[in-house]
Amino acid sequence: MTDWQLDCTELKERGAYLLQSGQWSDCTFLVGTEPHQVMISGHKLILAMSSPVFEAMFYGGMAERNDPIPILDVQIDAFRALLEYIYTSNINITSFDKACELCYGAKKYMLPHLVKECTKYLWSDLYPKNACRAYEFASLFEENVLMEKCIQIISTNTKEVLNDSSFEEVELNTVIMVFSLDHLNIDSELDLFEAAVRYAKAFEKRTSESCVSPSPEVVEEKNSPVPSTSNNQSEQSTNVNLDIKVVNVESSAENSPEGIIELGRNGEADTSEVVIEPTPKPEEPKKIKDGKEKPTIRNAVEKIRFLTLTPQQFAGGPARSSLLTESESFAVLMNILSSNSDVPMPRGFSTCRVTRKQLIGGGSSCNMPTFTVDTPSPVAVEQTWTIPVTCSIYQRPPRVEGVRLPSMMYNRCHSGLGMVDHVDRGTELTKIYCQRPIIHHTDCMNTSVLDCSVTFMVDKNICLWGVQVPTQAPSEETRATSNSSASTSTGGYCELLYAHLLDADGARLTYTHYTSRVPYRHLLDIMFNRPVYIQRNKVYKVGIVFNKVGWYPMGRCAQQVAAESVFFNFGIGQSSDCVRDGLIRSIIFTY
């Protein structure tokens, strides 16, 4: 033995040595499932100090007597990372899958700080390709904020989500959830139907392979509560019975009514393919042990809004697939042709004729619609936009959350109603407006101090410059004290406000105080003292405090907006985080 303690100056270094060497260990864990199991040594006292579960396991009335202690529901790498956190406080997360697995272990052994850090990593590593799996994870552990974020990513990047191969491996309940969303960025319902066909084929293939050569790992994973990851996703999916079978068919008059074939002659379709035959009696779904109905592929198909398709679209696609029976295809077609058809829609099928809502915005700032306020004398908010300002950055810094660009890089210059920071040379960037169209017009009277705020999230790393807010609308009293409405608009008033940008933890990243004489009924650019690079898929909050008494045109604004190729989601998190958010009309940024 060596005097190893002499080289360890910190407690975490001593813990790391004990964990790696196994010295003085008094318990052993058998982790994983056969044939891939490993023995890991531990120290009861250290484990019990960190986790009430380990405390009960080793020192409680029902203390664990087995040696080694079997740990079958936690992945080996995840359990090692969990022990590393307990012994050294280091959090080692290298992938989305590992974050899910480690978070499961942290939940199981009641390590709340580790759970929080895993959840943060999942937030930062969300992409369309893993949004569905992250949703399943968040649903399993009731992480409601993460669930909402996943739904927003799916709604914003629907086609990318559907076309990724990972969608074919998600749970069927997740497919049904996606098809049920009112906000989906798709060209038509054909995108959903094609995804349903691909999913059914992939499920049938997995089922056939598992029936031919089931492995011990599959059997073990079926009984494991571990959230689905890349290692066990397909095995868990096999627990869902779709009640389907594969048949080889050819498009002919035998598969579709004569009228459907006639309408679909101009459409393109595969005349010989593997298709999935639906359950012969969908009105009698099978039950599972807890009394609930088993989900089937039909449950997902029922969510598709076929009535938003044209007869040609339906006949050229869904009507040629055996996901629908002949009678169902005929009934749907008749209802597409006439809203007063005496042929009822198939049982359970959507009767909605309204297309899914898509992202709003993305046009030029000059296309911003006018606003109306219900003041004592309703007036329209005039549009005044500053000329877009190009700014130069000598060297683009890493895009990390809350990192401000060095102050020495900037010179101040005034432009229009706001200020823009720039330097003299480098890559040119243009100031971009993420405009929030008004959905419902209203107004708000400020009698003293008026607070407003909105949370938001973006799908790309951007540099945020400022926000745009409306100025006051003149009231009847203001008009009465002026010679004319023209002089009122020309004279304006002195605006006094404060604006700031916060991160998800409430830390202030940048701010500004604004005091200036402004015209009535204008849109005002408020530029922060310093621009801030913010990170994609993270929550931020903009707050404004108005200090001038008067009427402000507010309204309910769009929650999802596309500005060029950057997608903004507003109103993230708790409803209390957004107060009178209609007073924040635009986010000014560049990327």
N, C-alpha and C positions, 0 to 999 in steps of 0.2 A: 504494500500500500504506500501511496505517496501523500504528502500533505497538500492535497488538492485545494483545501480551503484557503490556502495562502494566496492563490491566484484569483480567487473570486472576491471582488471588491463590493459587489451588490448582491442583494438577496435573490434576484432573478437569475443571476449566474450560478448561485449555489443550487437553486431549484432545477435549473437546466442540467447541471451535472448529475443530480440524483435521478432525474427522469431518464437521461441517456444511459447512465451506467447501471441503474437498477440497484444501487447500493442501499442497504438497509430496507429494501422493499418488504412489505408484509402482506401483499395481496397480488393476485394475478387475474387478468381479464383474458378471456378467449373471445376475440373479436372477429366478426365476419361470419360467412356461411361456408359450408363445405363445398368444394375441396379447398377454398381459399380462406383459411383461418390462420390467425397469428396470435401468439401469446405476448401480452404487454404487462409489464410489472408496474406496480403503483405503491403508494404510501398512504395508508388509511387516514392518518392525521392530516396530511396536506389536502387530500381530497375532501375530507369532512369540513375543513376550514373554509372551503370555497363553495360547497354545495349542500343544501339541506337534504337533498336526496341521498348523497353519499353519506351524510351524517346518520340518517336513518338506516342506511344499508349496513353500516359498520358498527354503530354504537346504539342503535335503537332497540326497542323491544323485540323486533322481528329481524334482527341482524342476519346478514347473509352468511350462510354456513358453507356454501359451495366454494370449492377452490379447484380449478379456476372458475371465476364468475363469467357465465356466458353473456355476451353482448351481441345479439344476432341482428338487431334492427338498426345499427349504426355502421356506416361504412368505415373501413379501416383507416383511411386517410383522414376522415372527419374526426374519428375518435382520437387519433394522434394529435390533431390540431386542437381538439378540446383540452387534452391533457397539457399541451404546450401553453395554452392560455392560463390554465390553473396554476401551473408551476412557475411560469415566467411573466405572465400578463401580456405576452406577445400574441397578436392575432394574425394568423397566417392564412389569408384567403387569396387564392390564385385564379379562381374561375367561378363562373355562375353556378355550375353544378355543385362545386365544393361549398359555396356559400349556402345553398339550400340544405345540403347534408349536414353542415356544421350547425346551422340554425336549428335543425331538428334536434340534434344532440343537446344544444344549449337549452332548448325548451324542455327537453326531457329531464335534464339535470338541474334545471332552475338556475341558469346563469344569465340574468336579465341584461347585463351590459354586453355580453357576447351576442345575445339575440339582437340588440340594438345595432351593433356594429355590422352584423351579417345583413340586417335589413337595409342599412345604409349602402352596403356594397351592391345589393340587388338593385337599389334605386339607381345607382351610378352605372350599372352594367345592363340596363334594359334596352333591348333592341326589338324590332318587329319579329325577328326570328325566335326570340325566347319569351315574348310577352305572354303567350298562352300558357307556357309552363310556369312562368312566374305567377300568373293569375291562379293556377291550380295550387301552387305553394301557398300563396297569400290566403286563398279560400280555406285551405286545410287548417291554417293556423290563425284564421280570423284577423288577418292584418288588413283592415278595411281601407286604409289610405293607400297601401300598395296595390290592393285590388282595383281601386279607382284609377290609379295611374296606369295599370296594365290595360284597363278598358279604354282609356283615352288613347293609348298608343295603338291599340287595335283599331279604334275608330278612325284615327288619323292616317294610319298606314295599312288599311285593310287589304288592298291587293297584294302588298308585299307579304303580309302575314299569311294570306291564303295560298300564295304561290310557293312559299318556302316549304321544303320537304318536311320540316319539323311539324307542320300542321297536321300531317297525316298520322302522327303518333300521339296526339293529345287525347285526353279523355273525351268520350262522346258528350258528356255534360258540358264540356267547354265548347264544343262545336255548336251545341244547341244555344248556349249563351251568346256566342258571337252572332249567330243567325237571328237572334232575338233583338239585337241592338237597333235602336232607331237611327243612330248616327253611324254610317258606314261610308267610307270613301271608295265607292265602287262605280263602275260604268253602268251596270244594270244588275238585276237579280240573276242573270246568267252566270255572273262571277261566283255567286254562292252555290248555284246548282252544280257547276263544274267542280267546285271544291268538294261538294258532297259526294259526287261520283268518284273522285280520286280517293277520298277518305274511305269510302266503302270498299273499293278495290284493295287498298292497302290493309285494311282490317281483315279482309278475307284471306289475304296472303299470310298475314301474321298468324291467323287462326289455323290455317292449313299447316304451316311449318311447326307450330307448337304441338299439334296433334300427331305429327309424324314422329318427332323426336323431342319430347319434353325433357328438360334437364333438371337436375336437383335444384339448381339455383332458381329456376322459374317457380318451382313448387314452393320454395322457401319465401321468395319475394311476394308471392300471392298473399301470404299471411302477414306480411310486414307492413307496419304503418308508416314507413319512411316515405316522404313525398317523392313523386316521380322525378327522376333525373335521366340523363342520357344513358345511364347503365341499366335502368330498370323500367324505362318508359313503355317499351313495347310489351313487356311482360304484364304490367299492370293493366294495360289496355285490353288484354285478352279476357279480363274478368267481365267485360260488358258484352252481353249477348245481343247481337243485332238481328238475330233471326233471319239470316240471309243465305242465299245459295247462289252459286255461279252457274250461269248457263250461257251457251254460245248461241247468239241469235243474229239474224240479218234483218236490216230494215226492209220491211215489206208491208203490204196491206194487212197481213195477219197481225202486225204489231201496233198499228195505228188506224184509227178510223179513216175512211176514204177522204173526208173533208180535211183532216189534219195533213195527210200526205199531199193533197192538192195545194194547200197553203205553203207547205214546206219545200216545194220543189226547187225554189230559188236558194234555199239555205244549203250550207255545206255541213255534212255530217259523216262520221265514220260508218261505213255500211257493214262492217264486220268487226265486232269488238266484244270484249268480256264486259258484261253488264251485270248489275246486281238486281235480283228479283226481290220485290218487297214481300213482307209478310202477307200470306193469303188473307188473314183475318186481323187487320190492324185494330179492329174494334174490341179485341180481346187480348190486351197486352198481358204479358206474363208478370208474375209477382216475384219479388225477392223476399228474403226472410223477414225483414222488418215491415212488410206489408206495402211498401212503395213499389210503383211500377218500374220495371227495368227500362232504361232509355234504349231506343232503337234508332236506326238511321232515319226512319220515317218521322220521328219526332223533330229531327233537324229539317227535313224536307218540308214539313208542315209550316215552318217559320218563313219559308221563302215566299215573297210577295209576287206570285205568278201573274196577278192581275195588273201589274205595272208593265208587263211585257206586251209587245205587239203580237198579233197572231203569227206573223212570219217568224219572229224570234222564238216563240214557244214551239211552233211546229218544227223549226229547224234544229232544236236542241232537246228540251225536256220531253217533248212528245215522242221522240225517237228512243228514249231510254226506258228500260224496264224498271227503273225506280218508281215509275208511275204505271199503273195498270191501264188497259185500254179504256175502260169506263172512266177512270179518273182523268185521263188526258182529254177525253171528249168533254167531260163536265167543265174542266178548267177552260178549254178553248171556247166553249159556249158562253161562259161568263166573261171571258176577255172580249168577245165580239159584242156582247150586250150586257149592260149593267142590270137590265130587267129580265134576264133569262129565267125561264121557268125550270131550268135544270140546276139543282142546288150544287154548290161546291162540295167536294169530297169532305167527309167528316174530319174536323180538326185543321183543315187547310186555312191559311190566312185569307181573309176577304178584304184586306187593305189594298186600296188603289193608289195610295200615296207613296211616292218614291222615298228612299232613305235620304235623310238630311246629310249634306256634305259640308266640307269646310267652306268658310265664307271668306271673301277678301282676296288679296293677291294682286289687285289692280293698281293703277297709278294713283298717287295721292290726290290728284286733281279730280278723281272720280268719286270722292267721298260724298255721300248723300247729305243734303241739307237736313237740319234738325228743327223741330218745332217744340216750343215750351208752352205750358199752360199757365203763363203768368196772367195778371189782370188784363194785359193786352198781349195776346199770343203773338210772338214774332219768330221769324226763322233765323237760325244762326248762320251768319254769312261765313263763307269759307275764305280764309286767308292763309296761304301756305308760303313759307319761305322758300327761296330758291335752294334746291339741294346743294349741299356743301361737300366738296371733296376734301378729304383729309389724308395726310400721308403719315405713315408710321415707318420709321427707319428700320426697326427690327421687331418682328412680331414675337411677343413673349409667349411662353407656354400658356395654354388656355386652361387654367385651373380656377376653381371656385374662389371668389373673393380676392384674387390677386390684382392689385392696382398697378397700372403702368407707372413707371418712375416719373416723378413730377418734373425732373430736369429735361424730359423728352418733349415737353409741351411749350407752346406759345399760345397766348390767348388772342382770339380774334372774334369780333362781333359779327353776327349774321342775322338779319331780321330781328326777331323777338328774343332769340336765345344766344347762347355762346357755344362755340365748338372749340375743342382743344386739338391742336395738330402740331406736327413738326414740318421741316422744310423739304425733306426728300424721302424717297422710299416708295413702297407700293401704294397706289391710290385706292382709297376706299370711299364709298359713297354712303351718305346718310340715308337710311331706309326707314320708312314709317310702317309699323304694323298697326293698321287702322282697325278699330272695333266698331263696325256698323251698329247703328241704333236699331233695336228690334221693337222697343216700345218707348214712346216719348213720354216724358214727365218732367217735373222740375223740382227744385229744392230751395227753400228759403233759409239763408244763413242769418241767424239772429245774433250770433256772437262768434263762436269758433266752430268751423265745420270740418270734421274729419272724413276722409274717404281713403279707401285702400283696396287693393286687389292682389291676389296671389296669381302667379303664372309659372309656366314651365315651357321650355323650348326643346326641340329635337336636335339642335345643333349648338355648338359652342359659338357664342356671339359676344360682341363688345357693345355694351349698353351705354348710350349717351344721355338719355333723358326721357321725358314723357311729354305728352301734349294734353292740355286741359282747355275747357271752354272758359271764356270770360263771361261776366254777368250779362243778363238781359235787362234792359231798362224797364223799370216798373212805371205805373201810371204817375206816381208822385215825381219820379225823375223826369218824365216827359213834361209834366206840368210846369216844372221849374226851368224848362228850356224853351227857347223861342220856337224850335222846330225839332222834329226827329232827326233831321240831318245834322243840326248842331250838336245834338245829344251824341250821335254816333261819332262825330268828329272829336268832341271834347273828351269822352271816355271817363275813366276814373282811375284812381291809384290802387293797383292790386298789391296785396301783401300775402305771401304764402310761404310755406316751408314744405320741402319734398325730401324723401329719403328712400334708400333701397336697403332692404334687410335680407339676410339669408334665412334658411329654414330654422335655424336656432335662434333667430331674433337679433343676431349681431348686425350692426349697421356697417354697410360696405361703402356707401357714399351718400352725399346729401347736398342740399343747396338751400339758400334763402333767396327769395325773389321779391324785389320791390321795384315797381316801375309803373308809369302811367300807361294804360292800355285802352284800346277802343272797346266799346260794347260789341257783343255778339261776334266774337272772333275766336279762333283756335290758337292757343298760346303755346309756343315751344318753351319748355322748362328744361334746361340742360344742367346736369349734375356738375358739381365742382370738379370731379374727376370721372372719366369713363371707367367702367369696370368690365373685365372679361368674366363672363359667367358660364357655367358648365351646363351641358345638355342634361335633360332628365333630372334636374334638381329644382326644388321649389324655391322661389323668391317672392318677395312681397314689396310692392311699391305703395308708399303712403304719402298723402298730400293733406296739409292742414291749411284751409282758407281762413283768413282773419278779417275779411271785409264783409260787412253786412250787405245783403242783397240777394236777388234771385239768381240761381245758377241753373242752366239747362242741363238736366241729367238724363235719365232714361235707363233702360235695360239694354246692355250691350251684348254682342255675340260672344260666346265663350270659346269658340274655336276659330282661329283666323290663320290664313296662310299669307305670309308676306314674302314674295318671291319664292325661294325654295326652303324657307324657314317656317315651321309650323308652331304656333303658339296655342297653348291651352290655358285658359284663364279660370279662376275660381277653384283652384286646387285646394284640397284639405277641408278643414272645418268651415261651415258657413259663416261663423263669426269672424273669420279672417278677412272676409270681403265686406266692406261697408261702403254703401253708395259708390260702388265701383264704376257706375256710369259716368262719373266725373273724370275718369281717366280714359281718354279717347284713343290714345296711340302710345305705343312704345317706340322710341327712336333708337335705332341700333345700326350696327354694321357688322360684317363678318368677312 
